Amino acid sequence: MNNNDVILKSEGISKSYRMGATRVEVLKGLDLAVKRGEFVAIIGASGSGKSTLLHILGALDSPDSGVISFEGKDLARQSSRALNRFRNKMVGFVFQFYHLLDELSVLENVSLPAMASRSVLGWFGARRSVNARAEELLTRFGLGERIKHKPYQLSGGERQRVAIARALMNEPRLLLADEPTGNLDSEAGNGIIDVLDELNKAGQTIVMVTHDDRIAQRAGRIITLADGRIKT
Amino acid sequence: MYKLILATRYLLKRRMTYFAVLAVALCVFIVVVVMTVMTGLVGDFKEKNHRFAGDCVVASESLVGFAYYEDFVKKLEGSEFVDSVSEVIKSYALLSPRGRDVSRGVEIMGVDPVKHSRATGFGDTLYYRKNDVSKAFVPSYDVNLPGCVLGIDLALQRDSNSRYAYDSSPGHVGFAVSCFPLTARGALVLGTAPVNTKTFYYSDHSQSGLARVDDSLIYLPFDEAQALCGMDGGAKRINAIHIKFKSDVKLGVGCDEVRRLWELFKGEKADESQAYLLDAVTVQSWLVHRRSLIAAMEKEETMMGAMFGFVGIVVVFIVLVVFYMLISHKSKDIGVLRSVGASSIDIIELFAGFAAMVGLIGSCFGVLGGWQFLLRINKIEGWLFERFGYQVWDRTMFAIGDIPSKISPKVLAVIVVSAVAACLIGALVPSWQAVRLKPVETLQVNQL
């Protein structure tokens, strides 16, 4: 594998949690490399550490040991400011329960990452282009008529598409999706996978966690987690 | 920008924040009303005391007074910083309405009405002779009789509404004033009688707004009072000199200058036979001279301030509870914001902005409500009195007219800033808690 092709690499990742008096080792020295433009599905039984791995890859959590490097840079060596910027610009998160902000409209939810990276003055300067980008994404995902709606006025599938649009707002190099279809019926779930597939075909790197083999089959590569390690 | 939008939406969409706004508004309302009334009362009381005393008072602590005052008055009148000077005889006497066998102890002040009006606010306190103070001691019903100015509560009765029942002219009433004349050494003057008594006729009354003054003080013509007190023989004596400084002279500077002149004067008179009387004389600003009265009011004001400090603590606690509940409900939002790159400072700014909004809006409502209430406070009190016979301050006991209702911009600014600060302090702990939340924990399925 050419090093230049690798966008994300983890080496010897370990993570454990304390549960009462015992310590549970979730990840045990896990190695993983994701190439640019790849669509990787991580599958495994419930509690196998899939979501924990995804959060660590996206710098929402930190490993007990091991190295995560994104485009060759060790995330552990980055300042908290650089990590905030990393989460804002480099990765987009899609969660199982959408995690849209109830107080914001669909358009505002999608614009959130762009707002987070700008000051009030900066926002007024870029407002038109940001809104245009958010509307373009929403139209692309069939939600052009829903921009003024509130999340609670949308169906599950629609909410997840809004969440994907939000994740793509700042054109991140890596999309991390945690059980994106886990809370949807089969039809809506297929719709979401179609969207991810389409994005991947357009060059988007995607790492998706799922417990559903059928959904995982749509990815280019499947990694199975078992007992805190990648099952070969 | 999202911080502003989210803070505004939290404020508008979350019903519990209405309670925080309401709590702030109520506290600000109460503080504005009470502090305005209290500050007004204290300010009014100070102003009345200032009007009563002038700017500076040179006074003897002894009833026998001090001599050689004419020379010192000349020095003062020749000074550039002095506007006017009034010599005063001050003593105690028995007052008996003529034809009645009753008497009561009163304080007497012998003054030249014109000079005393220039040095103090005496002229403004008169009723019939306000426009011609030179006739303050001239009864309108007989200009040949010696007049006296009575404290208003000695002269007039109050009606059922606690208002004075004024007459169009002073009643023809005489008062026998009896004094014990004292020598410079403090002994009774040996004469035909141990007590000097003279009858004065009610020529006017004085309403200073100071309960103790209006209830127990009578003003007499200077020469008459000096004679009554036995201070007119040999080296004439007085008890005090009230001084008004020119408008551009600062109080402290003026008093220091009078003190300097007094020390010089004392040196000059050191060899005089009654020089020992000058040692009991003090030079004080009106604030120090009236300190015993003003200090009590100021203490009350400080205590009110402290009590409302506790009200501020209640606001902090209410805001803390509301924010704690809100942040508990919004932990998912914090996780989402962190996942799109928001920093810890951004989260603190979001909730601090929200707290500031709660404080500002609550303060605005509180100030508006307080202002409207204060505009009507005297009407409301009047209505309560007419309807239920209730008065906040019984006017027969408290020498106040209207309840003060003039809002001080300075007090208002302090209250609003304090309210916003209280909200920010209340939001501090929950915000800090929010920052410490791990995004991963807030986004977990079991947190939803």
Chai-1 contact restraints between the chains, C-beta under 6 A:
chainA,res_idxA,chainB,res_idxB,connection_type,confidence,min_distance_angstrom,max_distance_angstrom,comment,restraint_id
A,H55,B,V440,contact,1.0,0.0,6.0,A-B,restraint_1
A,L60,B,P439,contact,1.0,0.0,6.0,A-B,restraint_2
A,L60,B,V440,contact,1.0,0.0,6.0,A-B,restraint_3
A,D61,B,V440,contact,1.0,0.0,6.0,A-B,restraint_4
A,N84,B,G341,contact,1.0,0.0,6.0,A-B,restraint_5
A,N84,B,S343,contact,1.0,0.0,6.0,A-B,restraint_6
A,R87,B,G341,contact,1.0,0.0,6.0,A-B,restraint_7
A,N88,B,G341,contact,1.0,0.0,6.0,A-B,restraint_8
A,F93,B,S339,contact,1.0,0.0,6.0,A-B,restraint_9
A,F97,B,L448,contact,1.0,0.0,6.0,A-B,restraint_10
A,H99,B,V336,contact,1.0,0.0,6.0,A-B,restraint_11
A,L101,B,D333,contact,1.0,0.0,6.0,A-B,restraint_12
A,E103,B,R9,contact,1.0,0.0,6.0,A-B,restraint_13
A,E103,B,K13,contact,1.0,0.0,6.0,A-B,restraint_14
A,L112,B,Y2,contact,1.0,0.0,6.0,A-B,restraint_15
A,L112,B,V340,contact,1.0,0.0,6.0,A-B,restraint_16
A,P113,B,V340,contact,1.0,0.0,6.0,A-B,restraint_17
A,M115,B,M1,contact,1.0,0.0,6.0,A-B,restraint_18
A,M115,B,Y2,contact,1.0,0.0,6.0,A-B,restraint_19
A,A116,B,V340,contact,1.0,0.0,6.0,A-B,restraint_20
A,A116,B,G341,contact,1.0,0.0,6.0,A-B,restraint_21
A,A116,B,A342,contact,1.0,0.0,6.0,A-B,restraint_22
A,V120,B,M1,contact,1.0,0.0,6.0,A-B,restraint_23
A,W123,B,M1,contact,1.0,0.0,6.0,A-B,restraint_24
